[in-house]
């Protein structure tokens, strides 16, 4: 990319990041991130992560700076707000035209251009495929990443030969059916069912790796009380909407957005029984999947299950993207409970039906 285009990109992006530092919601989430001593990223990276999590901040920035932002910059920012694509992605290969990014969420394949640096400066053929965390945005008629990128250098080691072949198949399928996305919004066809199915198989390797790194419930997990996948302010909104007697479609859209925005907690028993086991690392009790928005709610149920089933001495707690849990419910045609309650009768929780692919709220009458 020409230097003048890079300079213009920086002139658009960095004033917004400076503005974002002063926002109440951004300050709160930065404070939460800094509590986790293992989370050590550049501030620019953290700010962008929060902005893509709350894209309405771009609307607020544009509204509060009507005269300071040039018309061209306003159009660019509005384009980013409307058409950004959040990660994670797998960089499958590098080409003369750019890098091939494959979305972990749905198997879409993107041709992505570098900004300041070429991809070859931090990636080589030896460490591809590589899992990266960034967001894709439109710029100058092509797709670029948002200026920050985090790579998982050991990702290739997670994939066996079969998984590597599946990933290659996704890209080759996109080439064959001309579904490689080169512009945002896409002008060509969207992801094929085959790409989506192949990516689902690959994500199981990622999920299993997360479970390998998870802590045992009887032990370290109970000490990690600060773990929080979904921000507290969003959980508060989620709880408030769930308590309502009647929920509008807008309410359900908000609930769905909150759940799909991050990771949820789940567990795997160290021993299986007919009633308590797991499916691909997600707790399964009485043939229903179970996930939780907080570690506290997860451990409350595990306490209850351990008292009821002493033959299972411990569980491994891990986190998983809610969208992957939904994918498992769809694949196995299971009901999935979100925050199954263990204290008191007639408690409401969110229920996902893998047969109809719908969210609903239901009362739990018995345990």
Secondary structure, 3 states (H helix, E strand, C coil): CCHHHHHHHHHHHHHHHHHHCCCHHHHHHHHHHHHCCCCCCCHHHHHHHHHHHCCHHHHHHHHHCCCCCCHHHHHHHHHHHHHCEECCEEEEEEECCEEEEEECCCCCEEEEECCCCCHHHCCCHHHCCEEEECEEEEECCEEEECCCCEEECCHHHHCCHHHHHHHHHHHHHHHHCCCCECCCCCCCCCCCHHHHHHHHHHHHHHHHHHHHHCEECCCHHHHCCCCCCCCHHHHHHHHHHHHCCCCCHHHHHHHHHHHHCCEEEEEEECCCCCCEEEECCEEEECCEEEEECCHHHHHHHHHHHHHHCCCCCCEEEEEEEHHHHHHHHHHHCCEEEECCCCCCCCEEEEEEECCCCEEEEEEECCC
